Amino acid sequence: MKRLILSLSLITLCGLARAEFSAAMRAIERGHYATAERALRKPAASNDARAQNNLGYLYEHGLGVAQSYTEALRWYRKASDAGLPEAKYNLATLYHHGLGVTRSMETALPLFTAAAKAEFAEAQYMVGEYHRAGLTGPRDGALALSWFLRAGRKGHAGAQLMAASIYFSGEGWRTEPQKALIWAELARLNGEAQAVQLVDRAGKSMRAEQLQAAMQQVSLCLKTSYQDCPE
């Protein structure tokens, strides 16, 4: 299962009161991680959850600091306890992979789920994977599909591909080749190389008019920013 890590560049600077945090973000964008680490210290110590999360990220990946999962866990946990979805996701990934802690998917899933309910697409993808693969309980393709669709509507290519796969295989759901083709094509357009084969396989079972209708639906999905897509 591929690991999806929050990009620091995704954290918005809008409305942030702390000059140190803004300076840290500018330093991160320039790749000046040691400068960023120093700038993050004060807001992180003052319970700024976004600063804590980013400091944890620097420690997890050894950017500007000595790599330390222990420190990453400490800062992610602080930010997670403050309710930051990105931090819940980052903390969950450490438990999921057993980095700095005993691997525990039972601990990871509630964290992923909390971030997913806060509409964090990477976490929605992971919750879908947990239910699809039955990582902590029975497999549930229908529940997995619902999470993949939520992430897919945010433009998450991996989730779009997994939704297509479930529609095509009927894995805990029902076989729907036309929907499979639509979501696979969206994933392909978003750079998922594995979607090419699924587009071809789904298309072979459809008539010409069905293929045309599916491509029209793809265009509509794109025009509506994935909101008018099949379920």
C-alpha positions in Angstrom: 0.0 0.0 0.0 1.5 3.3 -1.0 2.2 5.8 1.7 0.6 9.2 1.4 2.4 12.0 3.2 1.1 15.5 3.8 3.0 18.0 1.8 4.1 21.0 3.9 3.2 23.3 1.0 -0.5 22.4 1.5 -0.7 24.2 4.8 -2.2 27.6 4.2 -0.6 30.8 5.5 -3.8 32.8 5.4 -4.9 34.4 8.7 -1.8 33.2 10.6 -0.9 35.7 13.3 2.6 34.5 14.1 5.4 36.0 12.1 7.6 33.0 13.0 5.2 30.6 11.4 5.1 32.7 8.2 8.8 32.9 8.1 9.1 29.1 8.6 6.7 28.5 5.6 8.8 30.7 3.4 12.0 28.9 4.5 10.4 25.5 3.7 9.4 26.7 0.3 13.0 27.6 -0.4 14.3 24.3 1.1 15.9 26.1 4.1 14.8 23.5 6.6 17.2 24.5 9.4 15.9 28.0 9.3 12.3 26.7 9.2 13.0 24.5 12.3 14.2 27.5 14.3 11.2 29.6 13.2 8.8 26.9 14.1 10.0 26.5 17.7 8.2 29.5 19.2 4.8 29.0 17.7 5.0 25.2 18.4 5.9 25.9 22.0 2.9 28.3 22.1 0.5 25.5 21.0 0.2 26.4 17.4 -1.0 23.1 16.0 0.1 23.8 12.5 3.6 24.7 13.7 3.7 21.5 15.8 2.6 19.4 12.8 5.3 20.9 10.5 8.0 20.5 13.2 6.9 16.8 13.4 7.3 16.5 9.7 10.8 17.9 9.8 11.8 15.4 12.5 10.1 12.5 10.6 12.1 13.2 7.5 15.3 14.6 9.0 14.9 18.0 7.3 17.1 20.6 9.0 17.2 18.4 12.2 18.5 15.0 13.1 15.9 12.4 12.0 13.8 11.2 15.0 10.6 9.3 14.9 10.3 9.9 18.7 10.3 13.7 18.2 8.0 13.4 15.2 5.5 11.4 17.3 5.7 13.9 20.1 4.9 16.9 17.9 2.3 15.1 15.8 0.5 13.9 18.9 0.4 17.5 20.3 -1.1 18.8 17.0 -3.4 15.8 16.8 -4.7 16.3 20.3 -5.4 19.9 19.3 -7.7 18.6 16.5 -5.6 19.2 13.4 -6.6 16.7 10.7 -3.3 16.8 9.0 -1.5 15.8 12.2 -4.0 13.0 12.9 -3.2 11.7 9.4 0.6 12.0 9.9 0.4 10.4 13.3 -1.7 7.6 11.9 0.9 6.9 9.2 3.6 6.3 11.8 1.4 3.7 13.6 0.4 2.2 10.2 4.0 1.6 9.2 5.4 1.1 12.7 7.8 4.0 12.6 9.1 4.8 16.0 6.3 2.8 17.6 5.0 -0.7 17.6 3.0 -1.1 14.4 -0.7 -0.9 15.2 -3.4 -0.6 12.6 -6.0 -0.6 15.3 -4.4 2.6 16.6 -4.0 4.1 13.1 -7.6 3.5 11.8 -9.4 5.8 14.3 -6.8 8.6 13.6 -7.2 8.1 9.8 -11.0 8.1 10.3 -11.0 11.3 12.3 -9.0 13.1 9.6 -11.2 11.6 6.9 -14.3 12.9 8.6 -12.7 16.3 8.6 -12.6 16.0 4.8 -8.8 15.3 4.5 -8.6 13.4 1.2 -5.4 11.5 1.9 -7.0 10.1 5.1 -10.2 9.2 3.2 -8.2 7.2 0.8 -6.5 5.3 3.7 -9.8 4.6 5.4 -11.1 3.2 2.1 -8.0 1.0 1.9 -8.5 -0.3 5.5 -12.1 -1.4 4.7 -11.3 -2.7 1.2 -8.4 -4.9 2.5 -10.0 -5.8 5.9 -6.9 -4.6 7.7 -8.6 -4.3 11.1 -11.9 -6.2 10.5 -14.0 -7.8 7.9 -13.7 -6.6 4.3 -16.4 -4.1 3.3 -16.2 -3.1 -0.4 -19.3 -0.9 -0.2 -18.0 1.1 2.7 -14.6 1.3 1.1 -16.2 2.6 -2.1 -18.0 5.4 -0.2 -14.6 6.6 1.2 -12.9 6.3 -2.2 -15.6 8.4 -3.8 -15.4 11.1 -1.2 -11.6 11.4 -1.8 -12.1 11.0 -5.6 -14.4 14.0 -5.7 -11.5 16.0 -4.3 -9.4 15.0 -7.2 -7.5 12.2 -5.4 -6.2 10.1 -8.3 -5.5 7.0 -6.2 -9.0 7.0 -4.8 -10.5 7.5 -8.2 -8.6 4.4 -9.4 -9.7 2.3 -6.4 -13.3 3.4 -6.9 -13.0 2.2 -10.5 -11.5 -1.1 -9.4 -14.4 -1.8 -7.0 -17.0 -0.9 -9.7 -15.2 -3.2 -12.2 -14.6 -6.2 -9.9 -17.8 -5.9 -7.9 -15.7 -6.5 -4.8 -18.3 -6.3 -2.0 -20.4 -4.1 -4.2 -21.8 -4.9 -7.7 -20.2 -4.9 -11.1 -20.8 -1.7 -13.0 -18.4 -1.4 -16.0 -19.6 2.0 -17.1 -18.9 3.6 -13.7 -15.6 1.8 -13.6 -14.6 3.3 -16.9 -15.6 6.8 -15.9 -13.6 6.7 -12.6 -10.6 5.0 -14.3 -10.5 7.6 -17.0 -10.6 10.3 -14.4 -7.7 8.6 -12.6 -5.8 8.3 -15.9 -6.2 11.9 -16.6 -4.8 12.7 -13.2 -1.7 10.7 -13.9 -2.5 7.2 -12.5 -0.6 4.9 -15.0 -2.4 1.8 -13.7 -5.7 3.3 -14.8 -4.8 2.8 -18.4 -5.3 -1.0 -18.3 -8.5 -0.7 -16.3 -10.0 1.8 -18.9 -9.2 -0.7 -21.6 -10.7 -3.7 -19.8 -13.9 -1.9 -18.7 -14.3 -0.5 -22.3 -14.2 -3.9 -23.9 -17.4 -5.0 -22.2 -19.4 -1.9 -23.4 -21.2 -1.0 -26.7 -20.2 2.1 -28.7 -23.1 4.1 -27.4 -22.2 3.2 -23.8 -18.6 4.2 -24.4 -19.7 7.6 -25.8 -22.1 8.2 -22.8 -19.3 7.3 -20.4 -16.9 9.8 -22.0 -19.6 12.5 -21.9 -20.0 11.7 -18.1 -16.2 12.1 -17.7 -16.4 15.6 -19.3 -19.3 16.5 -17.0 -17.4 15.3 -14.0 -14.4 17.5 -14.9 -16.6 20.5 -15.6 -18.2 20.2 -12.2 -15.0 19.6 -10.3 -15.9 16.0 -9.7 -19.3 16.8 -8.1 -21.5 15.5 -10.9 -20.0 12.0 -11.1 -21.6 8.6 -10.7 -22.1 6.8 -7.4 
